[in-house]
Amino acid sequence: MKPEPPTSQNGNNNVRRRLFQSEENENVHPDLIDLLEESRQRAAEKWNFDFVNEVPLEGDWEWERVPPTPPTD
C-alpha cells in the first residue's frame, strides 16, 4: 500500500510557498518604479495633466471641472 501524500488543512495537495525572495527579484521593484515614473511622465506630456497631483498642466488640452452626477436607482 502506497502512503498518502501530505495535504494542507484545507485539503490542497502540493502546497508550496516561497519563504525567501531570490536576489534577482530584489532588483525588480526599483525597475518597476522607474517604468511607472516614465509612464507617468509620458502621460503628463501627452495629456498636459499631472496624474499624481490631479491638476491640469499648461498645454494643448483645456481641462474643466465637471460636477459629479448623483447615482440613479
C-alpha positions in Angstrom: 0.0 0.0 0.0 1.3 3.4 -1.0 1.4 6.2 1.6 -0.9 9.2 1.0 0.9 12.5 0.0 0.7 15.2 2.7 -2.1 17.7 2.4 -2.7 21.1 4.0 -5.5 21.8 6.4 -7.9 22.8 3.6 -7.1 19.6 1.7 -4.9 21.0 -1.1 -2.1 18.8 -2.3 1.4 20.1 -3.2 1.1 23.3 -1.2 4.2 25.5 -1.8 5.2 28.8 -0.5 8.3 31.0 -1.3 9.7 31.8 2.1 12.6 33.8 0.8 12.9 36.1 -2.2 15.7 35.4 -4.6 18.4 38.1 -5.3 17.1 38.6 -8.8 13.7 39.6 -7.6 15.2 42.3 -5.3 16.0 44.4 -8.4 12.6 44.1 -10.0 10.9 46.5 -7.6 13.2 49.5 -8.5 12.8 48.7 -12.2 9.0 48.8 -11.9 9.1 52.1 -10.1 11.3 53.5 -12.9 8.9 52.2 -15.6 5.9 53.7 -13.7 7.6 57.1 -13.4 8.4 57.1 -17.2 4.8 56.1 -18.0 3.5 59.0 -15.8 5.8 61.5 -17.5 4.8 60.4 -21.0 1.1 60.6 -20.0 1.6 64.1 -18.4 3.3 65.3 -21.6 0.6 63.8 -23.9 -2.4 65.0 -21.9 -0.9 68.0 -20.1 -2.3 66.7 -16.8 -0.4 65.8 -13.6 -2.0 62.5 -12.7 -0.1 62.3 -9.4 -1.5 65.6 -8.0 -4.6 65.5 -10.2 -4.1 69.1 -11.6 -4.1 70.3 -15.2 -0.8 71.5 -16.8 -0.2 74.1 -19.5 -0.6 72.6 -23.0 -2.8 71.8 -25.9 -5.7 70.4 -23.9 -8.1 72.6 -21.9 -9.4 70.9 -18.8 -12.6 71.9 -16.9 -14.1 70.5 -13.8 -17.4 68.7 -14.2 -19.7 68.4 -11.2 -20.5 64.8 -10.2 -23.9 63.4 -11.1 -25.9 61.6 -8.5 -26.4 57.9 -9.0 -29.7 56.8 -10.4 -31.6 54.0 -8.8 
